[in-house]
Amino acid sequence: MDETLVELLAANASHAEAFRSRFDDVQEFQRPDVVTVCCSDSRVLQDHIWGNDEPGRIFTCSNIGNRVVQRTESGEAVSGDVLYPIAHTGTDTAVVVGHTGCGAVTAAYEALTDGPLADGASEPPGIEHCIDLLAPHLEPGVEALPDGVDGAAAVNRLVEYNVDRQVSLLRASDDVPAAVTAVGVVYDFQDVYGGERGEVHVVNVDGDTSVESLRDAHPEIGARIRRLQEN
């Protein structure tokens, strides 16, 4: 048997022992407080970043690029996996979680700037499809990058821009009630924002991207509101 699977199952046995009674209240239904849309990246521990060990509290979705929309026959729509808890379980907070050094944002940036992935030839079709979904939303952000910004800095600015766009797409959707709060954050494990590694930094609340305005409106989390650039 593959050693990795053996280790995973051993860890799961410890998990099952610790959680044996934690499902008592959620075996038949769920009412999560929040839906999070994270980037699919092994460095982003999607529940652990919130210290979550409570089944039923966080409805976690993930895909490369932390996208909130999918393509349908009638055009783009908020993805069903994101929309489900909002539409069916009363969840009224959505958090888009980008992260520093995002590979999906990097690939989209390269595709938009004639980088090595510009023709998509080096990626399998499934990955190319995901990048094709992401890139058009990032194009205005690429065009607005300051002159002389290097690749890594450009990507991290675009990580913020992508989070902003995904929040905007949630806010613009008729399928997302106006009462739902849409928050954009960036998870930093590359020492970009000047805080602790692993900190989540709030960059957007319901479309407001002004650090000053956000800190005035939400003083209780003022120290966690940071941006690389304001739009």
Short mmCIF file of the C-alpha atoms (twelve columns), coordinates in Angstrom:
data_MODEL
# 
_entry.id   MODEL 
# 
loop_
_atom_site.group_PDB 
_atom_site.id 
_atom_site.type_symbol 
_atom_site.label_atom_id 
_atom_site.label_alt_id 
_atom_site.label_comp_id 
_atom_site.label_asym_id 
_atom_site.label_seq_id 
_atom_site.Cartn_x 
_atom_site.Cartn_y 
_atom_site.Cartn_z 
_atom_site.pdbx_PDB_model_num 
ATOM 1   C CA . MET A 1   0.000   0.000  0.000   1 
ATOM 2   C CA . ASP A 2   1.205   3.515  -0.786  1 
ATOM 3   C CA . GLU A 3   2.883   4.939  2.323   1 
ATOM 4   C CA . THR A 4   1.189   8.314  1.882   1 
ATOM 5   C CA . LEU A 5   -2.258  6.707  2.084   1 
ATOM 6   C CA . VAL A 6   -1.227  4.712  5.150   1 
ATOM 7   C CA . GLU A 7   -0.145  7.947  6.859   1 
ATOM 8   C CA . LEU A 8   -3.356  9.710  5.834   1 
ATOM 9   C CA . LEU A 9   -5.518  6.925  7.242   1 
ATOM 10  C CA . ALA A 10  -3.565  6.919  10.492  1 
ATOM 11  C CA . ALA A 11  -4.117  10.658 10.819  1 
ATOM 12  C CA . ASN A 12  -7.791  10.172 10.005  1 
ATOM 13  C CA . ALA A 13  -8.129  7.642  12.817  1 
ATOM 14  C CA . SER A 14  -6.989  10.326 15.252  1 
ATOM 15  C CA . HIS A 15  -9.406  12.779 13.646  1 
ATOM 16  C CA . ALA A 16  -12.316 10.353 13.957  1 
ATOM 17  C CA . GLU A 17  -11.566 9.757  17.619  1 
ATOM 18  C CA . ALA A 18  -11.449 13.481 18.347  1 
ATOM 19  C CA . PHE A 19  -14.583 14.251 16.362  1 
ATOM 20  C CA . ARG A 20  -16.809 11.304 17.321  1 
ATOM 21  C CA . SER A 21  -19.269 13.542 19.207  1 
ATOM 22  C CA . ARG A 22  -18.877 16.746 17.177  1 
ATOM 23  C CA . PHE A 23  -21.336 15.656 14.482  1 
ATOM 24  C CA . ASP A 24  -24.248 15.111 16.872  1 
ATOM 25  C CA . ASP A 25  -25.942 18.385 15.967  1 
ATOM 26  C CA . VAL A 26  -25.218 18.370 12.226  1 
ATOM 27  C CA . GLN A 27  -25.828 14.815 11.085  1 
ATOM 28  C CA . GLU A 28  -29.137 15.665 9.416   1 
ATOM 29  C CA . PHE A 29  -28.652 19.284 8.298   1 
ATOM 30  C CA . GLN A 30  -26.169 22.125 8.009   1 
ATOM 31  C CA . ARG A 31  -26.405 25.863 8.547   1 
ATOM 32  C CA . PRO A 32  -22.882 27.196 8.009   1 
ATOM 33  C CA . ASP A 33  -22.123 30.739 9.080   1 
ATOM 34  C CA . VAL A 34  -19.939 31.420 6.068   1 
ATOM 35  C CA . VAL A 35  -19.014 30.093 2.645   1 
ATOM 36  C CA . THR A 36  -15.350 30.480 1.772   1 
ATOM 37  C CA . VAL A 37  -14.009 30.338 -1.781  1 
ATOM 38  C CA . CYS A 38  -10.350 29.412 -1.564  1 
ATOM 39  C CA . CYS A 39  -7.665  28.762 -4.107  1 
ATOM 40  C CA . SER A 40  -6.840  25.075 -4.523  1 
ATOM 41  C CA . ASP A 41  -3.287  25.154 -3.225  1 
ATOM 42  C CA . SER A 42  -1.664  22.721 -0.809  1 
ATOM 43  C CA . ARG A 43  -0.203  25.637 1.171   1 
ATOM 44  C CA . VAL A 44  -3.642  27.074 1.933   1 
ATOM 45  C CA . LEU A 45  -5.036  24.949 4.778   1 
ATOM 46  C CA . GLN A 46  -8.573  25.936 4.134   1 
ATOM 47  C CA . ASP A 47  -10.207 25.214 7.495   1 
ATOM 48  C CA . HIS A 48  -7.061  25.428 9.569   1 
ATOM 49  C CA . ILE A 49  -6.367  29.050 8.585   1 
ATOM 50  C CA . TRP A 50  -9.493  29.978 10.581  1 
ATOM 51  C CA . GLY A 51  -8.707  27.605 13.441  1 
ATOM 52  C CA . ASN A 52  -11.897 25.759 12.564  1 
ATOM 53  C CA . ASP A 53  -12.633 22.390 14.147  1 
ATOM 54  C CA . GLU A 54  -16.427 22.663 14.216  1 
ATOM 55  C CA . PRO A 55  -18.297 20.609 11.602  1 
ATOM 56  C CA . GLY A 56  -21.059 22.617 9.989   1 
ATOM 57  C CA . ARG A 57  -19.571 26.055 10.640  1 
ATOM 58  C CA . ILE A 58  -17.689 26.781 7.379   1 
ATOM 59  C CA . PHE A 59  -18.824 25.720 3.913   1 
ATOM 60  C CA . THR A 60  -15.531 25.500 2.019   1 
ATOM 61  C CA . CYS A 61  -15.202 25.631 -1.767  1 
ATOM 62  C CA . SER A 62  -11.973 25.641 -3.715  1 
ATOM 63  C CA . ASN A 63  -10.708 25.890 -7.268  1 
ATOM 64  C CA . ILE A 64  -7.590  27.234 -8.921  1 
ATOM 65  C CA . GLY A 65  -7.789  31.008 -8.796  1 
ATOM 66  C CA . ASN A 66  -10.554 31.191 -6.130  1 
ATOM 67  C CA . ARG A 67  -13.147 31.884 -8.838  1 
ATOM 68  C CA . VAL A 68  -16.809 32.426 -7.943  1 
ATOM 69  C CA . VAL A 69  -18.284 32.005 -11.435 1 
ATOM 70  C CA . GLN A 70  -18.702 29.239 -13.960 1 
ATOM 71  C CA . ARG A 71  -19.761 29.249 -17.604 1 
ATOM 72  C CA . THR A 72  -23.297 28.197 -18.468 1 
ATOM 73  C CA . GLU A 73  -25.268 28.134 -21.691 1 
ATOM 74  C CA . SER A 74  -26.579 31.611 -20.882 1 
ATOM 75  C CA . GLY A 75  -23.184 33.030 -19.868 1 
ATOM 76  C CA . GLU A 76  -21.283 33.315 -16.617 1 
ATOM 77  C CA . ALA A 77  -23.110 32.643 -13.356 1 
ATOM 78  C CA . VAL A 78  -22.139 32.266 -9.725  1 
ATOM 79  C CA . SER A 79  -20.930 28.698 -9.303  1 
ATOM 80  C CA . GLY A 80  -23.361 26.285 -7.732  1 
ATOM 81  C CA . ASP A 81  -20.869 25.186 -5.100  1 
ATOM 82  C CA . VAL A 82  -20.556 28.787 -3.911  1 
ATOM 83  C CA . LEU A 83  -24.252 29.550 -4.241  1 
ATOM 84  C CA . TYR A 84  -25.615 26.397 -2.586  1 
ATOM 85  C CA . PRO A 85  -25.193 27.447 1.076   1 
ATOM 86  C CA . ILE A 86  -26.413 30.957 0.269   1 
ATOM 87  C CA . ALA A 87  -29.513 29.668 -1.500  1 
ATOM 88  C CA . HIS A 88  -30.332 26.686 0.722   1 
ATOM 89  C CA . THR A 89  -28.839 27.000 4.200   1 
ATOM 90  C CA . GLY A 90  -29.250 30.678 5.044   1 
ATOM 91  C CA . THR A 91  -25.537 31.497 4.881   1 
ATOM 92  C CA . ASP A 92  -25.154 35.272 4.766   1 
ATOM 93  C CA . THR A 93  -21.382 35.767 4.561   1 
ATOM 94  C CA . ALA A 94  -19.124 34.868 1.634   1 
ATOM 95  C CA . VAL A 95  -15.335 35.172 1.868   1 
ATOM 96  C CA . VAL A 96  -13.108 35.025 -1.208  1 
ATOM 97  C CA . VAL A 97  -9.643  33.830 -0.165  1 
ATOM 98  C CA . GLY A 98  -6.738  34.636 -2.451  1 
ATOM 99  C CA . HIS A 99  -3.128  33.962 -1.519  1 
ATOM 100 C CA . THR A 100 0.298   35.380 -2.232  1 
ATOM 101 C CA . GLY A 101 2.231   33.832 -5.090  1 
ATOM 102 C CA . CYS A 102 -0.908  32.302 -6.636  1 
ATOM 103 C CA . GLY A 103 -0.043  29.923 -9.474  1 
ATOM 104 C CA . ALA A 104 -3.363  30.421 -11.251 1 
ATOM 105 C CA . VAL A 105 -2.948  34.202 -11.233 1 
ATOM 106 C CA . THR A 106 0.633   33.740 -12.442 1 
ATOM 107 C CA . ALA A 107 -0.544  31.569 -15.338 1 
ATOM 108 C CA . ALA A 108 -3.249  34.063 -16.282 1 
ATOM 109 C CA . TYR A 109 -0.732  36.915 -16.090 1 
ATOM 110 C CA . GLU A 110 1.651   35.047 -18.381 1 
ATOM 111 C CA . ALA A 111 -1.165  34.282 -20.811 1 
ATOM 112 C CA . LEU A 112 -2.086  37.960 -20.951 1 
ATOM 113 C CA . THR A 113 1.481   39.218 -21.340 1 
ATOM 114 C CA . ASP A 114 2.881   36.737 -23.873 1 
ATOM 115 C CA . GLY A 115 4.623   34.726 -21.188 1 
ATOM 116 C CA . PRO A 116 5.465   31.016 -21.520 1 
ATOM 117 C CA . LEU A 117 1.824   29.993 -21.058 1 
ATOM 118 C CA . ALA A 118 0.476   32.499 -23.568 1 
ATOM 119 C CA . ASP A 119 -0.616  29.861 -26.086 1 
ATOM 120 C CA . GLY A 120 -1.841  27.421 -23.433 1 
ATOM 121 C CA . ALA A 121 0.186   24.674 -25.125 1 
ATOM 122 C CA . SER A 122 1.950   23.561 -21.961 1 
ATOM 123 C CA . GLU A 123 -1.216  22.993 -19.915 1 
ATOM 124 C CA . PRO A 124 -3.754  20.143 -20.119 1 
ATOM 125 C CA . PRO A 125 -7.200  21.200 -21.397 1 
ATOM 126 C CA . GLY A 126 -8.822  21.157 -17.959 1 
ATOM 127 C CA . ILE A 127 -6.287  23.566 -16.529 1 
ATOM 128 C CA . GLU A 128 -6.372  25.692 -19.655 1 
ATOM 129 C CA . HIS A 129 -10.157 25.985 -19.251 1 
ATOM 130 C CA . CYS A 130 -9.748  27.296 -15.694 1 
ATOM 131 C CA . ILE A 131 -7.135  29.849 -16.773 1 
ATOM 132 C CA . ASP A 132 -9.413  30.927 -19.621 1 
ATOM 133 C CA . LEU A 133 -12.155 31.600 -17.063 1 
ATOM 134 C CA . LEU A 134 -9.809  33.662 -14.915 1 
ATOM 135 C CA . ALA A 135 -7.771  35.637 -17.442 1 
ATOM 136 C CA . PRO A 136 -10.501 37.913 -18.872 1 
ATOM 137 C CA . HIS A 137 -11.339 39.172 -15.384 1 
ATOM 138 C CA . LEU A 138 -7.675  39.978 -14.741 1 
ATOM 139 C CA . GLU A 139 -6.958  41.751 -18.013 1 
ATOM 140 C CA . PRO A 140 -7.899  45.268 -16.782 1 
ATOM 141 C CA . GLY A 141 -5.715  44.697 -13.732 1 
ATOM 142 C CA . VAL A 142 -2.764  43.743 -15.913 1 
ATOM 143 C CA . GLU A 143 -3.242  46.881 -17.992 1 
ATOM 144 C CA . ALA A 144 -3.267  49.026 -14.828 1 
ATOM 145 C CA . LEU A 145 -0.030  47.629 -13.360 1 
ATOM 146 C CA . PRO A 146 2.583   50.322 -12.637 1 
ATOM 147 C CA . ASP A 147 5.528   50.596 -15.002 1 
ATOM 148 C CA . GLY A 148 8.579   48.673 -13.917 1 
ATOM 149 C CA . VAL A 149 6.853   46.331 -11.481 1 
ATOM 150 C CA . ASP A 150 8.602   42.946 -11.438 1 
ATOM 151 C CA . GLY A 151 6.902   39.601 -11.980 1 
ATOM 152 C CA . ALA A 152 6.404   38.579 -8.352  1 
ATOM 153 C CA . ALA A 153 5.109   42.014 -7.352  1 
ATOM 154 C CA . ALA A 154 2.823   42.070 -10.377 1 
ATOM 155 C CA . VAL A 155 1.349   38.698 -9.442  1 
ATOM 156 C CA . ASN A 156 0.651   39.751 -5.860  1 
ATOM 157 C CA . ARG A 157 -1.026  42.953 -7.004  1 
ATOM 158 C CA . LEU A 158 -3.119  40.841 -9.365  1 
ATOM 159 C CA . VAL A 159 -3.978  38.480 -6.512  1 
ATOM 160 C CA . GLU A 160 -5.645  41.447 -4.816  1 
ATOM 161 C CA . TYR A 161 -7.240  42.526 -8.079  1 
ATOM 162 C CA . ASN A 162 -8.616  39.040 -8.630  1 
ATOM 163 C CA . VAL A 163 -10.106 38.967 -5.129  1 
ATOM 164 C CA . ASP A 164 -11.718 42.337 -5.854  1 
ATOM 165 C CA . ARG A 165 -13.173 41.055 -9.120  1 
ATOM 166 C CA . GLN A 166 -14.603 37.938 -7.488  1 
ATOM 167 C CA . VAL A 167 -16.250 40.037 -4.761  1 
ATOM 168 C CA . SER A 168 -17.653 42.290 -7.473  1 
ATOM 169 C CA . LEU A 169 -19.072 39.298 -9.322  1 
ATOM 170 C CA . LEU A 170 -20.823 38.112 -6.166  1 
ATOM 171 C CA . ARG A 171 -22.257 41.555 -5.505  1 
ATOM 172 C CA . ALA A 172 -23.482 41.916 -9.102  1 
ATOM 173 C CA . SER A 173 -25.265 38.558 -9.223  1 
ATOM 174 C CA . ASP A 174 -29.050 38.516 -8.942  1 
ATOM 175 C CA . ASP A 175 -28.690 35.087 -7.333  1 
ATOM 176 C CA . VAL A 176 -26.835 36.511 -4.314  1 
ATOM 177 C CA . PRO A 177 -29.161 38.453 -1.975  1 
ATOM 178 C CA . ALA A 178 -28.150 42.011 -1.135  1 
ATOM 179 C CA . ALA A 179 -28.090 41.034 2.544   1 
ATOM 180 C CA . VAL A 180 -25.129 38.713 1.959   1 
ATOM 181 C CA . THR A 181 -21.828 40.258 3.008   1 
ATOM 182 C CA . ALA A 182 -19.049 39.595 0.487   1 
ATOM 183 C CA . VAL A 183 -15.511 39.871 1.848   1 
ATOM 184 C CA . GLY A 184 -12.189 39.581 0.026   1 
ATOM 185 C CA . VAL A 185 -9.024  38.511 1.823   1 
ATOM 186 C CA . VAL A 186 -5.467  37.493 0.989   1 
ATOM 187 C CA . TYR A 187 -3.654  34.716 2.854   1 
ATOM 188 C CA . ASP A 188 0.033   35.575 3.098   1 
ATOM 189 C CA . PHE A 189 2.758   32.974 3.599   1 
ATOM 190 C CA . GLN A 190 5.439   34.830 1.605   1 
ATOM 191 C CA . ASP A 191 6.087   37.868 3.845   1 
ATOM 192 C CA . VAL A 192 4.385   40.234 1.387   1 
ATOM 193 C CA . TYR A 193 2.075   42.133 3.770   1 
ATOM 194 C CA . GLY A 194 4.470   42.576 6.674   1 
ATOM 195 C CA . GLY A 195 2.488   40.557 9.215   1 
ATOM 196 C CA . GLU A 196 2.940   37.015 10.465  1 
ATOM 197 C CA . ARG A 197 3.212   34.203 7.964   1 
ATOM 198 C CA . GLY A 198 -0.198  32.617 7.619   1 
ATOM 199 C CA . GLU A 199 -2.141  35.779 8.437   1 
ATOM 200 C CA . VAL A 200 -5.279  36.624 6.509   1 
ATOM 201 C CA . HIS A 201 -5.500  40.269 5.453   1 
ATOM 202 C CA . VAL A 202 -8.841  41.866 4.619   1 
ATOM 203 C CA . VAL A 203 -8.683  43.804 1.341   1 
ATOM 204 C CA . ASN A 204 -12.326 44.246 0.373   1 
ATOM 205 C CA . VAL A 205 -15.725 44.370 2.069   1 
ATOM 206 C CA . ASP A 206 -18.733 44.577 -0.241  1 
ATOM 207 C CA . GLY A 207 -16.673 46.407 -2.856  1 
ATOM 208 C CA . ASP A 208 -15.015 48.911 -0.518  1 
ATOM 209 C CA . THR A 209 -11.251 48.708 -1.127  1 
ATOM 210 C CA . SER A 210 -10.143 51.839 0.738   1 
ATOM 211 C CA . VAL A 211 -7.972  50.904 3.715   1 
ATOM 212 C CA . GLU A 212 -8.902  54.112 5.522   1 
ATOM 213 C CA . SER A 213 -12.609 53.654 4.893   1 
ATOM 214 C CA . LEU A 214 -12.557 50.000 5.884   1 
ATOM 215 C CA . ARG A 215 -10.652 50.710 9.100   1 
ATOM 216 C CA . ASP A 216 -13.112 53.460 9.995   1 
ATOM 217 C CA . ALA A 217 -16.050 51.158 9.337   1 
ATOM 218 C CA . HIS A 218 -14.552 48.096 11.019  1 
ATOM 219 C CA . PRO A 219 -12.203 49.285 13.803  1 
ATOM 220 C CA . GLU A 220 -12.367 45.925 15.560  1 
ATOM 221 C CA . ILE A 221 -10.316 44.385 12.741  1 
ATOM 222 C CA . GLY A 222 -8.392  47.499 11.725  1 
ATOM 223 C CA . ALA A 223 -4.991  45.883 12.196  1 
ATOM 224 C CA . ARG A 224 -5.926  43.118 9.756   1 
ATOM 225 C CA . ILE A 225 -7.002  45.450 6.956   1 
ATOM 226 C CA . ARG A 226 -4.111  45.930 4.532   1 
ATOM 227 C CA . ARG A 227 -3.692  46.340 0.808   1 
ATOM 228 C CA . LEU A 228 -0.748  46.493 -1.568  1 
ATOM 229 C CA . GLN A 229 -2.635  49.029 -3.656  1 
ATOM 230 C CA . GLU A 230 -6.005  50.758 -3.595  1 
ATOM 231 C CA . ASN A 231 -8.177  50.875 -6.682  1 
# 
